[in-house]
């Protein structure tokens, strides 16, 4: 998926722009475009148009579409470190992840798309980094099991996946939520209520580390 085209320098007037601002514009535009059309369907020209910059700047700053996608993954890694700060109870971490559908809907939708179009590690630009990030979550659940907080028959990896799926349900199952709960699944009121409910269930399952 790497771009085979040589990196082209932007025009002089484009180089005078604030590079940090330009990168931020492109990242925001890419998140919206990838969220709307998946990685495969997203177009570089559409991302540049959303950002209001010359298309050449994507190659200049990110070395093409895949580089831009990887940069978004870096942004998510930083965001994840903010959501799961050391010492934060697991129930609060899950609540924060669920609230991302309110504060960062494009990011959650992009993550969902990356799963729906997944065909294997070789076609997944963020596979290795994502696996490394999630390994820490599995280890946290494993530590609770070792401390006697979880039955031995529970698979920590599978439980981690279940919690992730629950946190993303307002994005991946809006039609089910609307049918079962009779509410707009994307309304701020429901999103906050749902996030609180996930946190409550996580806490009642005994998944919070004792203070």
Secondary structure, DSSP 8 states (H G I E B T S, - for coil): ----S------HHHHTS-HHHHHHHHHHHHHHHHHHHHHHH--HHHHHHHHTS-THHHHHHHSSHHHHHHHHHHHHHHHHHHHT-TT--HHHHHHHHHHHHHH-HHHHHHHHHHHHT---GGG-TTHHHHHHHHHHHHHHHHHHHHTTSS-TTS-HHHHHHHHHHHHTHHHH-HHHHHHHH-S-TT-HHHHHHHHHHHHHHHHHTT-S---
